[in-house]
Amino acid sequence: MSFAMHRAGDVADLDAFQELRKKRRAELSDDLNSGRVEGRYFPLLSVLAPVMTQSEGEITYPGDPMALYAALSVATHKAVHDAGPLEKAQHYTDVAPQWTAFPSNEYRATVSDLGFRSYGPNPNTDQTVFDPRVWDESARIKWILLLREVQPRVVLISSVSPAHRYALEIAALVKSEVPNAYVILGGRHVDETVTATPDGRRLVLKPSSTVAVIQEGKAPRVIDALVSGEAYYAVDSLMRALALAMDLDQRWVNRDQVLPCLQGILAEEGTGPGKSLVILAAEGQTFCGIALNGPTLDLATLPAPYEAFAIRSRFPIFTDPASGDVLRTAHFMVSNACPYRCNFCSESAQIGNGLIRFRDDAVSRALTRVCEYVSYDAKALFFDDSIFWSGRYRDIAEFCEELARLRASDLSELDPWLSRFLPDEEALERLRSLQWGAQLTIDTLVALHTPEASSGILEKMRDAGCNYIYIGIESMSTQVMNGVHKNLRREEGRPWRDKVREAAALVKSHGIRLGTSVLFGLDGETRSSIDETICEIGRLIDDKLVDLASPNILTYHPATPITRQHNMHERLDYHSPRIDNRKPYTYFEEAFPGVVSVILTEDDIWHIHNNTHRLWGDARNDQSPDGPRDEDAVSVTPSGKFSA
């Protein structure tokens, strides 16, 4: 493999670069003033590659593509604020992406919950997104037609590992329909598979990385650039470099000019906050990379992901008490990773650059963002943090107390910086009726704090509008949970199942609904432990302690320790275009043949599907239209015990 690493901002002649920028700006200004060109904006599209290939039997609530929205937040924010006369532009000072206007409140209030949207002649930032949710023949046709209509100069794709094969197909269609378009890939798969050494001098690739599979000839060369890590400012710098590397007439990127333009921008301005990596495809099968090591990132200083994009999520857990309608639900995160070190989880802080969160004046900024999302017509919120406020009770308490105070306020009592988001009684009423949910852990509730402390926190959460909590149980088997980092303080001698029941009872005692996730295929898993978990979760459901249970199959992610421990790191196939994605795998989110736990057989997976369907009933997070197969299914008595 051929790589070349470059030091950020390494420019031979900065004066020459700056002179080039001035010359281009003057030439563009002349073209605009003379009418030789109509505008300075180039069309572009952003895509979330979907995990699913069929909707039948899938277990998922389609949410908004928050990884994509967050990655674009800085670039869209700066582009919109520079839209208008060229002479007033301070950031995108050349040709610029067609991010020229944020969605209006009227637009936000009327969007459907579908991911498809019309680009149109004058798109707002939301209309530049293609979010198919399912990658099937219908989505393929819509994508081709959109490419033909828009003729994008740049396409940005975000992908997790199970969606990577579809990201490559999406990119291949770009190259087929718009051969000169510049394709950028980012997202969790790139984050996990492409990194740099701490000194930034060497590229480190996982075998399943996009770069590796392209260089080995396993995938076509359809990607022009990759961005990994905390990419918010890196994406913005790369987009401006692409603008500078475009010819002013037809607006196609000159690929040979991208690296010097990017280096010139970095030399002028330095790297923004966060640690990221930009990789550019060069001649043949070679790639070059630039490690951007900026100051520590404060998530609260970033523009809100929904500033540029409409809220389309509707989670069935949040409904209007009068009409029963499912409410428009915004995603919200105050941290980017989980402080636990579970070997199977790709959200662990040990995999990335550590725990990045809202830092200075965190609670006040979080409350401001809540009000901002309410102004965008959010009727509900779900805090997607792996653990709400990273499990810090002091922050949870302060946040909930202040949110409860805001909900009880009159317009005249609002702080001035919130009045812009809550200008009238109608907006304030949306805040008062706002429903929200968050994720906690068993240990947070019953191992790391006293029952009295946890009860007090749950009471504050409920009083601030929280009516749903989601917890990862993983397994109810002691032999499995003994190897999971979540199961802390096991020296106290309390079985995990007792801690689960205690935590569930505590949540329910405060009138808060409880959703849970269960993971099959961890170390120590056997058919007996599978049955034990299914049965014990069934008992919790029968006892009205669990409202929703989501069964999941362990799926190997490239950077998780368990992937190497199970000798799967060189065997992961996230690139072959025609994988046999069939039942029972399609009943479980992210599950594909060849990337699920080696501990489980296909018969085990059928067994899990059939028996969670039978034993958990309506509490199972399931959209399967046909239910389980008749064979290998059991029923459950009111006591929760298996019966023939």
C-alpha positions in Angstrom: 0.0 0.0 0.0 1.2 3.5 -0.8 0.7 6.4 1.6 2.2 9.8 2.1 1.5 11.7 5.3 1.8 15.5 5.3 2.2 17.9 8.1 -0.8 20.2 8.4 -0.2 23.7 6.9 3.0 22.7 5.2 3.1 25.1 2.3 6.1 26.0 0.2 5.0 29.5 -0.6 2.2 31.0 1.5 2.4 34.3 -0.3 1.8 32.7 -3.6 -1.3 30.9 -2.2 -2.7 34.1 -0.9 -2.1 35.8 -4.2 -3.9 33.0 -5.9 -6.9 33.5 -3.6 -7.0 37.2 -4.3 -6.8 36.7 -8.1 -9.6 34.1 -8.1 -11.8 36.3 -6.0 -11.3 39.2 -8.3 -12.0 37.1 -11.4 -15.1 35.6 -9.8 -16.3 39.1 -8.9 -15.8 40.3 -12.5 -17.7 37.3 -13.8 -20.6 37.9 -11.4 -20.8 41.7 -12.1 -20.7 41.2 -15.9 -23.3 38.5 -15.8 -21.0 35.8 -17.3 -22.1 33.5 -14.4 -25.4 33.6 -12.5 -24.1 32.8 -9.1 -21.2 31.5 -7.1 -22.8 28.4 -5.6 -22.2 24.8 -6.7 -24.7 22.1 -6.1 -23.9 19.3 -3.7 -25.6 16.4 -1.9 -25.1 14.8 1.5 -26.1 11.2 2.1 -26.6 8.9 5.1 -25.9 5.3 3.8 -28.6 3.1 5.3 -28.0 -0.2 7.1 -31.2 -1.8 5.9 -31.9 -3.4 2.6 -35.5 -4.2 3.3 -38.2 -2.8 5.6 -39.9 -6.2 6.3 -39.0 -7.6 9.6 -36.5 -4.8 10.5 -36.3 -3.7 14.1 -35.6 0.0 14.2 -37.2 3.4 14.7 -35.9 5.5 11.8 -34.3 8.5 13.3 -32.6 11.5 11.9 -29.0 11.1 10.5 -27.4 12.9 13.4 -23.8 11.8 12.6 -24.2 13.5 9.2 -25.9 16.6 10.6 -23.3 17.0 13.3 -20.4 16.6 10.9 -21.8 19.3 8.6 -22.8 21.7 11.4 -19.7 24.0 11.2 -19.5 24.0 7.4 -23.2 24.7 6.8 -23.3 27.3 9.6 -20.4 29.3 8.0 -21.6 28.8 4.5 -25.1 30.2 5.2 -23.6 33.2 7.0 -21.4 33.9 4.0 -24.2 33.6 1.5 -25.0 36.8 -0.4 -22.7 39.4 -2.0 -19.2 38.0 -2.6 -17.6 41.2 -1.3 -19.1 40.6 2.2 -18.1 36.9 2.4 -15.5 36.3 5.1 -15.2 32.5 5.2 -16.3 31.0 1.9 -14.7 33.8 -0.1 -14.7 32.0 -3.4 -17.2 29.8 -5.1 -19.2 28.2 -2.4 -21.5 25.2 -1.7 -25.2 25.6 -2.2 -25.8 26.0 1.5 -27.4 29.4 1.3 -30.4 29.3 3.6 -31.5 27.5 6.7 -35.0 25.9 6.7 -37.7 28.3 7.7 -40.0 27.6 10.6 -42.9 27.1 8.2 -40.8 24.5 6.3 -39.8 22.7 9.5 -43.4 22.5 10.7 -44.6 20.8 7.5 -41.9 18.3 6.7 -42.8 14.6 6.7 -41.0 11.9 8.6 -39.7 10.5 5.3 -36.0 10.8 4.5 -36.6 11.8 0.9 -36.8 15.5 0.1 -37.0 17.6 -3.1 -33.8 19.5 -4.0 -35.5 22.2 -6.1 -34.1 25.3 -7.8 -33.2 27.1 -4.5 -32.8 24.5 -1.9 -32.4 25.2 1.8 -29.7 23.3 3.6 -32.1 20.5 4.6 -33.1 19.9 1.0 -29.5 19.0 0.1 -29.7 15.7 2.1 -30.6 12.3 0.7 -31.7 10.0 3.5 -33.2 6.8 2.0 -33.5 4.8 5.3 -33.6 1.6 3.3 -31.2 0.7 0.4 -33.4 -1.2 -2.1 -34.2 -0.9 -5.8 -36.6 2.0 -5.1 -34.0 4.0 -3.3 -31.4 3.2 -6.0 -33.7 4.6 -8.7 -34.5 7.7 -6.6 -30.8 8.3 -6.1 -30.0 8.0 -9.8 -32.8 10.4 -10.7 -31.6 12.9 -8.1 -28.0 12.7 -9.4 -29.2 13.4 -12.9 -31.3 16.4 -11.7 -28.8 18.0 -9.4 -25.5 17.2 -11.1 -23.7 17.6 -7.8 -20.1 18.8 -7.8 -19.5 17.3 -4.3 -21.2 14.4 -2.6 -20.6 13.7 1.1 -21.5 10.3 2.5 -21.7 9.2 6.1 -21.6 5.5 7.0 -21.4 3.1 9.9 -19.7 -0.3 9.2 -22.8 -2.3 8.4 -23.8 0.4 5.9 -20.3 0.6 4.3 -21.1 -1.7 1.4 -24.1 0.5 0.5 -22.0 3.6 0.8 -19.6 2.2 -1.8 -22.5 1.4 -4.1 -23.9 5.0 -3.6 -20.5 6.4 -4.5 -20.2 4.1 -7.5 -23.6 5.4 -8.8 -22.2 9.0 -8.4 -19.2 8.1 -10.5 -21.4 6.5 -13.1 -23.9 9.3 -13.4 -21.7 12.3 -12.6 -18.1 11.2 -13.3 -16.4 14.4 -12.3 -18.2 14.7 -8.9 -15.9 14.7 -5.9 -17.0 12.1 -3.3 -16.1 12.4 0.4 -16.7 9.5 2.9 -17.0 9.9 6.7 -18.8 8.4 9.6 -18.3 5.7 12.2 -16.7 3.2 9.8 -14.0 5.6 8.7 -13.5 6.7 12.4 -12.9 3.1 13.4 -10.7 2.0 10.5 -8.5 4.9 9.5 -6.4 6.7 12.1 -2.9 8.2 12.4 -0.1 7.6 14.9 0.1 10.1 17.7 2.9 12.0 15.9 0.8 12.2 12.7 3.5 10.7 10.6 2.0 7.3 9.7 -1.4 6.1 8.7 -2.9 3.1 10.6 -5.5 1.1 8.8 -7.8 -1.7 9.8 -8.2 -4.5 7.2 -11.8 -3.6 6.6 -11.0 0.1 6.0 -12.2 1.8 2.8 -8.6 2.6 1.9 -7.4 -1.0 2.4 -10.2 -2.7 0.4 -9.7 -0.2 -2.5 -6.0 -0.7 -2.6 -6.4 -4.5 -2.5 -8.8 -4.4 -5.3 -11.8 -5.6 -3.3 -13.8 -2.4 -3.9 -13.8 0.1 -6.7 -11.9 3.4 -6.4 -15.0 5.6 -6.0 -14.0 7.7 -3.1 -11.9 10.9 -3.5 -11.4 11.8 0.2 -12.1 10.4 3.7 -12.5 12.3 6.9 -12.2 10.6 10.3 -12.3 11.7 14.0 -13.8 14.9 15.3 -14.4 16.1 11.8 -16.5 19.2 12.3 -13.8 21.7 11.4 -12.0 19.4 9.1 -15.1 19.1 6.9 -15.4 22.8 6.7 -11.7 23.2 5.8 -11.9 20.5 3.1 -15.1 22.1 1.6 -13.3 25.4 1.3 -10.3 23.7 -0.3 -12.6 22.0 -2.8 -14.1 25.4 -3.6 -10.7 26.9 -4.3 -9.7 23.9 -6.4 -12.7 24.3 -8.7 -12.5 25.8 -12.1 -14.6 29.0 -12.2 -16.4 28.1 -15.4 -17.9 24.6 -15.0 -17.3 24.3 -11.3 -15.6 20.9 -11.3 -12.9 20.1 -8.7 -9.3 19.9 -10.0 -8.1 17.0 -7.9 -4.5 17.9 -8.2 -5.2 21.3 -6.5 -7.1 20.0 -3.4 -4.0 19.2 -1.3 -2.2 22.5 -1.9 -5.4 24.4 -1.3 -6.2 22.6 1.9 -2.6 23.1 3.1 -2.8 26.8 2.3 -6.0 27.2 4.3 -4.5 25.4 7.2 -1.3 27.5 7.0 -3.4 30.7 7.1 -5.8 29.8 9.8 -4.4 26.8 11.7 -6.5 23.7 12.5 -9.8 24.1 14.3 -10.7 22.4 17.5 -10.6 18.6 17.7 -8.5 15.8 16.4 -9.2 14.5 12.9 -7.6 13.1 9.8 -8.2 14.0 6.1 -7.1 11.4 3.5 -7.0 12.3 -0.2 -6.9 9.9 -3.0 -3.9 10.5 -5.3 -2.8 9.0 -8.6 -3.4 5.2 -9.1 -4.0 3.4 -5.8 -2.1 5.9 -3.6 -3.4 8.0 -0.8 -2.1 11.0 1.2 -3.2 12.1 4.7 -3.1 15.1 6.9 -3.5 14.8 10.7 -5.3 17.8 12.2 -4.5 18.1 15.9 -6.4 21.1 17.2 -7.2 22.1 20.8 -9.7 20.1 22.8 -13.2 20.4 21.4 -16.1 21.6 23.5 -19.3 20.2 22.0 -21.4 23.1 23.3 -19.5 25.6 21.0 -20.5 23.8 17.8 -23.6 25.0 16.0 -26.7 22.9 16.8 -26.9 20.0 14.3 -30.6 20.9 13.7 -29.8 24.5 12.8 -29.4 23.4 9.2 -31.7 20.5 9.1 -35.4 19.8 9.9 -36.5 17.4 12.6 -38.1 14.4 11.0 -37.9 11.7 13.7 -41.0 10.5 15.3 -40.5 8.0 18.1 -43.6 6.0 19.0 -42.6 6.2 22.7 -43.6 9.9 22.7 -47.3 10.5 21.9 -49.8 13.4 22.2 -51.9 12.6 25.3 -55.0 14.0 23.6 -54.8 12.7 20.1 -52.4 9.8 20.4 -50.3 11.2 17.5 -46.6 10.3 17.5 -44.6 13.5 18.3 -41.8 15.1 16.3 -38.7 14.0 18.3 -35.3 15.7 18.2 -32.0 13.9 19.0 -29.8 15.6 21.6 -26.3 14.7 22.8 -24.1 16.5 25.4 -21.3 13.9 25.1 -19.9 11.8 22.3 -18.9 8.6 23.9 -19.5 6.2 26.8 -17.1 6.2 29.9 -17.5 2.4 30.2 -15.0 0.1 28.5 -17.2 -2.8 27.3 -15.2 -4.8 24.8 -18.1 -5.1 22.4 -19.2 -1.5 22.2 -18.0 1.0 19.5 -19.3 3.9 21.5 -16.7 3.4 24.2 -14.4 6.4 24.9 -11.4 4.2 24.7 -12.0 3.6 20.9 -12.0 7.3 19.9 -10.2 10.4 21.3 -11.7 10.1 24.7 -14.9 11.6 26.1 -15.8 14.8 24.4 -18.7 16.7 26.0 -20.4 20.0 26.8 -17.8 21.7 28.9 -17.8 25.3 30.0 -21.2 26.5 31.3 -22.6 23.1 30.2 -26.0 23.2 31.7 -26.9 26.7 30.6 -25.8 25.9 27.1 -27.7 22.6 27.1 -30.9 24.5 28.2 -30.4 27.0 25.4 -30.2 24.2 22.9 -33.4 22.6 24.3 -35.2 25.9 23.7 -33.6 26.2 20.2 -35.0 22.7 19.3 -38.4 23.7 20.7 -38.3 26.7 18.3 -37.6 24.2 15.5 -41.0 22.5 16.3 -39.6 19.7 18.5 -42.4 18.2 20.6 -40.1 15.6 22.2 -36.4 15.1 22.8 -34.3 12.0 23.2 -30.9 12.3 24.8 -28.7 9.9 22.7 -25.7 10.1 25.1 -24.7 6.5 26.0 -25.3 7.7 29.6 -27.3 10.8 30.4 -24.8 13.6 31.3 -22.2 10.8 31.5 -23.9 9.6 34.7 -22.9 12.7 36.7 -25.7 13.2 39.2 -24.7 16.8 40.0 -25.1 17.8 36.3 -28.3 15.9 35.9 -29.8 17.5 39.0 -28.8 21.0 37.9 -30.1 20.5 34.3 -33.4 19.1 35.5 -33.9 21.8 38.1 -33.3 24.6 35.6 -35.4 22.9 32.9 -38.3 22.6 35.4 -37.9 26.2 36.4 -38.0 27.3 32.7 -41.1 25.2 32.1 -42.9 27.0 35.0 -41.8 30.4 33.9 -43.9 33.2 32.3 -42.6 35.0 29.2 -41.7 38.0 31.2 -39.4 35.8 33.4 -37.3 34.3 30.6 -33.7 35.2 30.3 -33.1 37.5 27.3 -30.9 34.9 25.4 -33.8 32.4 25.5 -36.5 34.8 24.3 -35.3 34.6 20.7 -36.3 30.9 20.8 -39.4 31.3 22.9 -40.8 34.6 21.6 -44.5 33.9 22.4 -46.9 31.9 24.5 -47.3 29.2 21.9 -43.5 28.5 21.8 -43.4 28.5 25.6 -46.3 26.1 25.8 -44.4 23.7 23.6 -41.6 23.8 26.2 -44.0 23.2 29.0 -45.5 20.1 27.3 -42.1 18.8 26.0 -41.6 15.1 26.6 -38.1 13.6 26.8 -36.2 10.5 27.4 -32.6 9.5 28.2 -30.3 6.6 28.7 -28.9 5.4 32.0 -27.2 2.2 33.2 -28.0 -0.3 35.9 -24.8 0.5 37.7 -25.5 4.2 37.7 -28.8 3.6 39.4 -28.1 0.9 41.9 -24.3 0.3 42.2 -22.6 3.7 42.1 -25.3 5.6 44.1 -27.5 5.0 47.0 -31.2 4.2 46.4 -32.1 7.5 47.9 -29.8 9.5 45.6 -31.1 7.7 42.5 -34.6 8.1 43.6 -34.0 11.9 44.0 -32.5 12.1 40.5 -35.4 10.2 38.9 -37.8 12.5 40.7 -36.1 15.6 39.3 -36.0 14.0 35.8 -39.7 13.2 35.9 -40.6 16.7 37.2 -38.6 18.2 34.3 -40.7 16.2 31.7 -38.8 12.9 31.4 -41.2 10.1 30.8 -38.9 7.4 29.3 -35.6 5.9 30.3 -33.6 3.4 28.2 -31.1 1.0 29.7 -28.7 -1.6 28.3 -29.3 -4.8 30.2 -27.2 -6.9 27.8 -27.8 -10.2 29.5 -29.4 -11.7 32.5 -26.9 -14.5 32.8 -24.2 -14.2 35.5 -21.7 -16.2 33.4 -22.0 -13.7 30.6 -22.1 -10.5 32.7 -19.0 -11.5 34.7 -17.1 -10.5 31.5 -18.9 -7.2 30.9 -17.4 -4.0 32.2 -20.8 -2.5 32.9 -21.3 -5.0 35.8 -19.4 -3.0 38.4 -18.9 -3.7 42.1 -19.7 -7.4 41.7 -17.6 -8.0 44.8 -20.7 -6.9 46.7 -22.1 -10.3 45.9 -25.4 -9.1 44.3 -26.3 -11.1 41.2 -26.7 -9.0 38.1 -30.3 -10.1 37.6 -31.1 -8.6 41.1 -29.5 -5.3 40.2 -31.5 -5.2 37.0 -34.8 -5.8 38.8 -33.9 -3.3 41.5 -33.1 -0.6 38.8 -36.2 -1.4 36.8 -38.4 -1.2 39.9 -36.8 2.1 40.9 -37.5 3.7 37.5 -41.1 2.4 37.4 -41.8 3.6 40.9 -41.5 7.2 39.6 -44.0 6.6 36.9 -41.4 6.6 34.1 -41.6 4.1 31.3 -38.6 1.8 30.8 -37.1 0.5 27.6 -34.2 -2.0 27.5 -31.7 -3.5 25.1 -30.5 -7.0 25.3 -27.5 -8.4 23.5 -26.9 -12.0 22.6 -23.6 -13.5 21.6 -21.2 -12.2 24.2 -18.4 -14.3 25.7 -19.9 -17.1 27.9 -23.1 -17.3 25.9 -24.7 -20.7 25.5 -28.2 -21.9 24.6 -28.8 -22.1 28.3 -27.8 -18.5 29.0 -29.8 -17.4 26.0 -32.9 -19.1 27.5 -32.1 -17.7 30.9 -32.0 -14.1 29.6 -35.2 -14.5 27.5 -37.0 -15.9 30.5 -35.8 -13.3 33.0 -36.7 -10.4 30.7 -40.1 -12.1 30.2 -40.6 -12.1 34.0 -39.7 -8.3 34.1 -42.3 -7.7 31.4 -44.9 -9.8 33.2 -44.3 -7.9 36.4 -44.8 -4.6 34.5 -41.2 -3.5 35.2 -40.2 -3.3 31.5 -42.2 -1.6 28.8 -40.0 -2.2 25.8 -37.3 -4.8 25.2 -35.0 -4.7 22.1 -33.2 -8.0 21.3 -29.9 -7.5 19.5 -27.2 -9.8 18.1 -23.5 -9.0 18.8 -22.1 -7.5 15.6 -18.4 -7.0 15.2 -17.3 -3.4 14.7 -13.8 -3.0 13.4 -12.2 -1.2 16.4 -13.8 -3.1 19.3 -11.6 -5.4 21.4 -13.9 -8.3 21.0 -13.4 -8.3 17.3 -9.7 -9.1 17.7 -10.3 -11.4 20.6 -12.6 -13.5 18.4 -10.1 -13.4 15.5 -12.5 -11.5 13.3 -10.5 -8.3 12.6 -9.1 -9.6 9.3 -12.3 -11.5 8.3 -14.8 -8.6 8.4 -16.5 -8.1 5.1 -18.1 -4.8 5.0 -17.5 -4.2 1.3 -18.9 -7.0 -0.8 -21.8 -5.5 -2.7 -24.2 -8.5 -2.7 -24.1 -10.0 0.7 -26.8 -12.6 1.5 -28.8 -10.4 3.9 -31.7 -12.8 4.8 -33.9 -13.9 7.7 -33.2 -14.3 10.6 -30.5 -11.7 10.4 -32.9 -9.0 9.1 -34.9 -9.2 12.3 -31.9 -7.7 14.2 -30.5 -4.3 13.6 -27.0 -4.3 12.0 -26.9 -8.1 11.8 -25.4 -9.7 8.6 -24.1 -13.1 7.9 -20.3 -13.2 8.5 -20.1 -10.3 10.9 -22.2 -11.5 13.9 -20.9 -13.4 16.9 -19.0 -16.6 16.2 -20.5 -17.9 19.4 -24.0 -18.0 17.8 -25.2 -20.4 15.1 -27.9 -19.4 12.7 -30.2 -21.8 14.5 -29.4 -19.9 17.7 -30.4 -16.6 16.0 -33.7 -18.2 14.9 -34.2 -19.4 18.4 -33.6 -15.9 19.8 -36.0 -14.4 17.3 -38.7 -16.9 17.9 -38.7 -17.0 21.6 -38.3 -13.3 22.3 -41.3 -12.8 19.9 -43.3 -15.4 21.9 -42.2 -14.6 25.4 -41.9 -10.8 25.3 -45.1 -10.2 23.3 -46.0 -6.7 22.5 -43.1 -5.4 24.6 -40.6 -6.6 22.1 -39.4 -3.8 19.8 -40.5 -5.6 16.7 -42.1 -4.9 13.4 -42.1 -8.5 12.1 -45.3 -9.1 10.2 -45.2 -12.8 10.2 -44.0 -13.7 13.7 -41.8 -16.6 14.5 -41.6 -20.0 12.8 -43.7 -22.7 14.5 -40.7 -24.9 15.3 -38.4 -24.2 18.2 -40.8 -21.9 19.9 -41.9 -21.9 23.5 -44.6 -20.2 25.5 -44.5 -18.6 28.8 -46.7 -18.9 31.8 -47.7 -15.9 33.9 -44.9 -16.7 36.3 -42.4 -16.3 33.4 -41.2 -19.9 33.4 -40.8 -21.9 30.2 -43.5 -24.4 29.4 -43.9 -26.9 26.6 
